[in-house]
Amino acid sequence: MKNCISRRSFLKAAGMLGAAGALAACGGSSSSTAPASSAASSAAASGTASSGASIKLWTYPIGGWGKDETVQELISSFNAKYPDIKVTVEYLDYTNGDDQVNTAIEGGSAPDLIMEGPERLVANWGAKGVMAPLNDLWTDDAKKDIYESVESACKNDAGDYYEYPLCMTAHCMAVNMTKVKEVGADKYINTDTHTWSTEDFLNTVDALYNGGYENVAAVYCGGQGGDQGTRALVNNLYSGKFTSTDFTKYTMDSEENLKALTMLQRWAEEGLITFDPSINGGEELALFVNGTSKMAFCWNAAIEGLNRDKLADGIELFPMTFPTDKGDPELCGGIWGFGVFDNGNAEKVEAAKTFIRFVCDDPVQVRKSVYMSGYFSVRSSVTGLYAGTEKEYLDAYAPFVQYLGDYYQVAPNWTAQRYEWWNLLQRIGAGGNVADEVAVYIQNVNQ
């Protein structure tokens, strides 16, 4: 299977097998003691702990990895095996987390260990030379077990790895099916495949608005948090691409993307949706959860897990792919794992690697580590995580992984692009000429 996946074509083929395996009804749970893969066994055995080291872990809110109680439970398990390594944790968010990390780097106080994705660990901090290579973690057995498209996203063009991955997902959207059915728009949704066409999406929004619901959906643009949702929305409506196929330049100025942005601007002018510069993705999904809006563009499997108990009464949550005019959508994917900052202390670097081996390679712990994220494993050998557990609802998200598109987040100038993206949406929402505003965006990001 590995040889069938092109470089960085993020799990278009592998995702179908990975998701099906991870959610197959073959039993198992987060505490399963199923036989370890050869990759997990050999990698776990290869690490040696540094005695008496104290390391700092910073983590973005990656599913359950944003919850202190679950992370502390994992650290307790780690210390049961490695009592001499002390791990302290700081939790970041996507509103100012990047600023915190960059400030720490500039001040010489970066954490020893950080959990995030290749767009930060490889394309940003790795490219700046502040990360320690993790080449020794990528054994031959690990490479056989981890999907090739994931592996390629975790290294730079020189072949140095700056991320060791744990989990992955496909980002999607969600609708309040209670209200959709109320206005008779459920006929526009394929409830078997969770897909819809661009025309069906437009008809659904129109039906909700004419049914008396003014807060149908919001194109949030108050910051970069959740920007994967707005990017996927724009690109899928008329089959546009966010970057070139070789990830060397941004292509929001294509005819397809300009058509999509113009359509969204027109809908906002007509009151069907809003461009809201006061909220980011996290705040947008909160409006959906409390029943204010009827759709959320910032959604995925782990977000449902974190919000199932918070849904307002009467909401029938229904996850959906983004609407497309061509048949199959292309969803933005997430890969999350660990990177190690090179702070000039070899002992701390080795201690951080020991923690990574425990979390990602230990045959028992890796299942718990992925389970707590609410996402899916990057390993073909780690299967059967959710069937028969309290998280069995994740089965609904399994088919989404087959629609994952290219992992374009490794394109150059990514950090600046994220800033320019939400500013572009703000300007369009304020009535700016779409072509002119996109031209400004393109000039700023394609340097």
N, C-alpha and C positions, 0 to 999 in steps of 0.2 A: 504493500500500500504506500510506503514512504516514497518510492520512486515515481508514483503517479501524481505527485503534487508538485506544481511548479513553485519556484522560489517566491516567497511572500504572497502567493495567491492564497490568502489566509483561510485554510480549511474548507475550501469550496467542495473538495471531494472528501477530505479526511473528516470533516465535521459530521457528515452523515453517519459514518461508522462510529465516530467518537461519541456523539450524542446518543445514538441508539444503544451503544454499549453501556454508557454511563447510566442510562435509565432503563436498561433492560430488566424484565421481570424475572431475573435469575436470582433474586434475593440479595442479601447483604445490607449492611448499614454502615454508619460512620465508625462503628466500633468493631467491624468485621475483622476476623483474623485469617482472611483468605490468604493463600500462598502468595508470597511477594514475587514481583517480576524480577528477572535477572538484573535489570537496570537498577531497581531500587535496592536490591540486596548488595550488589557490588559497590554501588556508590555510597551506601550507608556505612559499609564496612571500611571504606577507604579513608574516612575522616578521623582525625584525632583532635581532641579538645585541647585548648590552651588553658593551663591551670591558672586560676585566680584572676581571669580577665573579667572586666565589666564593660558591657557594650550597650549602646543606645539604639533602639529600634524606633523608627518613625514610619507610620503607616497611614496611607490614605484610606477613606471609608469604603473598603472593598468588601461589600456584603458584611458578614459577621466579623470581619477583621476590623470593623469600626466600633465594635462593642468591647468594652474593657473586660467584662466578665468572661467572655469567651477567650479573649487573648490571654488573660491571666491564667485561665485553666490550662491552656496550651503551654505557657511558660512553666507552670508547675510540673507538667509532664516532662518538659525538657530538663528541668533541674533535678528531677528524680533520676535521670540518667547522667546529667552533667552538672553536679552540684557546685562546681567551682566557677561556673560562668554565670555572672549576674546580668540579667536583661531588664532594662528599664524601657518604658514605652511612652511615646508621645503620639497623639492622634491628630492628623491633619485633615483639612477639608479642601474642597476644590474651589473655594472662593479665594482664599489667601495662602493655601498650602505651598504653592510654588514660591511665593514671596518669602515665606518662612525659610524654606530650604535654601534659596539663593542668598538670603541674608546670612544664614549660618555658614554657607560656603565661603562667602566673602570675609566673614569674621573669624574664620578658622575654627569653627565649632560645629561642623557638619556631623550628623549622626554616623554611627558606624555601619548601620544597616537600614535599608529603606525598602518598602514594598510599594510597587507601582508597575507601570507598563513600559514597553520599549520606547515609546515616544519621549519619555523623560529619561529613563535609565540609559538608553543607548543613543538616541538621536540628539539628546540635549546634554545631560551631564557627562555621559560617556564621551561624547564628541568634544567636550571641553577639557577632557583629560583629568577629571577629578575622581573617576571611579577606578576601582581595582579590577583588573581582568579576572574572570571566573572560569578560565579555560579548563582548569583542573577538575571542576565539577562536571564538566561535559565529557564524561567517559564515553567510550564506544557503545556501551550498553545503554546509557542514558539517551544517546542519539538515536538508537534503534527504537526506543520506547516512546520518545516524545515526537509528536508530529513534526515533520520536516519544515512545514510552513511556520510553525511556532519557533522552531530552532533558528531559522534564518532571520526572523525578526529580532532575535535576541543578541545578534552579533553585528559588528560593523563590517565595512567592506574589506578591511584588513584581516578579518577572521577572528577578532578578539570578542569574547562574550562579556557583556556587561549586565546581563540578566540571567537568572536561573528561574524558569517559570513554574507556577503551581496550578493555575486555573485559567479558564477562558469562558466567554459567553458571547451571545449575539444580542446587541441592543435592539429594542423594538419600541412599539407604542402600545397604548391601551385605550379602550373605550368603555364608557359606562353603558353596558348592554341594556340595562333597565330603561334608560331614556331612549336608546336607539330603537328598542322594540316599541316603546310607547308612541313614537312618531312614525312607526311602520317602516323604518329604514333598515331593519335587519335583513331584508331581502337583498341588500346591496353587499352583504358580507358573506364570504364563504366560511361558514363556521367549522367546517371539517379541516380546512387547511390554514385557517386564520389569515387568509390573504384577501386582497381586494384590488380592483383596478383604480386608476386615477379618476375615471368617470364615476365609479361607485363611491369613492371617497368624497368627491364633490357633491354627489347627490345626498350622501349622508349628512354632510355639514349643512347643506341647504335645508334638508328636512328638519334637522334639529333647530336651526334658526327660525324657520317658519312655524315650528311647533311651539315657539315662545321662549326658547332658550338662547339668550343673548351671549352667554359665556360658553361658546362651543369649544374653542381652543385658542391657545396663545402661542405665538412665535416669540418665545422668551429671548431677551437679548440684554439682560442686565449684567452680564459677565460671561465668562467662558464655561462655567459649570454646566454640564449636560449638553455641551455643544454637539456631541455626536448625534443627538436627536434632530436638531435643526439641519445639520449637514445631510443626514440621510433623507429627511423629508424633501429637501430641495432637489437632491440628486435623483431620487427615485421617481418623482412626479412625471418627468419626461425623459428618463434614461440618461441623465447627464453623468459626467465623471468629475470627481473632485480634483484629481491630479492626472498627469499623464501616466501611461502604463509603466514607465520606468521610474516613476515617483520623483522626477527631477523638476517639475514645475506644476503650478496650480492652474486649473482650467475652468474656473467658475465663469469665465467670459464666453463659454460655449453657447451656441444657440439654444440648446436644450435647457441649460441652467438659467439663462436669461428669461426664457419663457416661463419657467417655474417661479422665479422670483417675481416676475411681473404679475402672474396670476395671484400669488399670495398678497401682493400689494393691493391689487384690485379688490380682492375679497376683504381686506382690512378696511379699505375706503368704503365698502358697502356695509361694513359692520358685522360681517359673518364671522370673522376671526379678529384677533388683535395682534399687533406687534407691541410687546410690552417690555419697555426698557427698565422697568422697576423690578423685574424678577429674573432669576437664573433657573437652571434646570431643576434644582432641588425645590425651589419655591413653586415652580410650575406643577410638579408632581404633587405637592402638598395641596394645591387648589383642586386637583383631580380627586385626591383621597377624601377631602372634606365635602366633595359634591358640587363645588362651585363651577368647575369646568367639566365638560363632558368627554374630553379626550386629553391624553397626555402623550407628548412626543418624547419625554425623557423617562424611559421605562426599561426594565429587564427583569430577569428571573429573581435576582437577589433583592431588587427594589420591592417586588411583591412580598417577599419574605419579611422584609422590614416593616411593611405597611398593612399586612393582612388584618391585623387586629385594630387598625386605626381607620378603616374604611367607614364612611358615614353609612347610617342605616339605609338599606334599600339599594345600595350600589351592587350591581352584578358586574364584577370586573371581568373583562375579556381581553387578553393580550392579542395584539395584531402586528403583522409585518407592516412596513410602510407601503403606501399605495404606489403602484407603478403602471406605466402604460405599455409595458412590454411582456408581462406575464410573470416572470420571476423577479422578486425584489433583490436588491443587493444591500445587505445590512452591514452596519459598522460592527466590528468585532472588538472585543477586549481581551488582552492577554495580561495577566498579572503575575508577578513573581518578585524576586528579591535582587537588589543590587547592593554592593558594598563600596562605601566611600574610602578612598585611600587617604587616610589621615596621618600617614607616616608611622603607624604603629603596627608592625607585623603581627604581634600577638593578638591584637584586637581584630585584625583582618582574618586571622585563622579562626578565632572564636566565632566571628560572624559566619564564616563558612560552615563551621560545625553546627550552628543553629540552622542554617539553610539545609544542610544534609538531613538533619533530624526532621524538619518540617516537610520537606519535599521528597525525600528518598526513603525514610524509614517505612518499611512495608505496612505497619499498622497506622502510624501517625499520618502518613500522606492522605489516607482516606478521611481521617478526621479533619485534616487541614483544609481539604477541598470542600468537605461537607459544611464546615462552618462558614465558608465563603458564600454558599448558595449557588455556586456556578458549576462548571463542568471541568473534568480533569484534562490536562494537556497530554496525559499518558494514555496510550491505547490499552495498557494493562489494568488501569484503575477503573473498574466498572461496577455497576450495581449499587450506586451510592444511595439513591433515594427511594427505590421501590420498597414499599411496605413501611416507610417511615413517616414522620409527621410532615416531611417536606415532599410528599408524593405529588403535590400540586405542580412541582417542577416538570412533571411529565408533559404538561401543555407547552413548554418551551423547547422541548427536544427537537421538534421539526424545524425550528428557526435556524439552527446551526447550519443546515444545508444551504442557507441563503447568504452565508457570509461572503462578503466581497474582499477585495485586496486590502491588506493592512497598510493603507497609505499614510498612516500617522508617522512613518519614518521618513517622510519627505523633508528636504532641507527647510530651514527657517520655520520649523513647526511652532515653536513657542510664539514667535511674532505673528504667525498666521492666525493662531487662536485669538489673539488680541484683535487683529484686524477683522476677524469674522463677525464677532458680535457688534463691533462698531459699524460694519457694513449693514447688518440687519437693522440697527438703530436708524441709520440714515435713510434706508429704504422705507422703513416704517413711518418716518417723519415726512414722507412724500418726495424724497429725492428721486431724480431720474435713475432708473435701474441701471441702464447701460453705463451712464457716467459714473455712478457710485461703484459699480463693479470694476470699472477701469482703474479707479483709484486703489481699490483693494488689490487688484492684480499687480499694479505698479509697486505697491508696498511689500507684497509677499514674494514676488518673483525677482528678487535681487540677486 
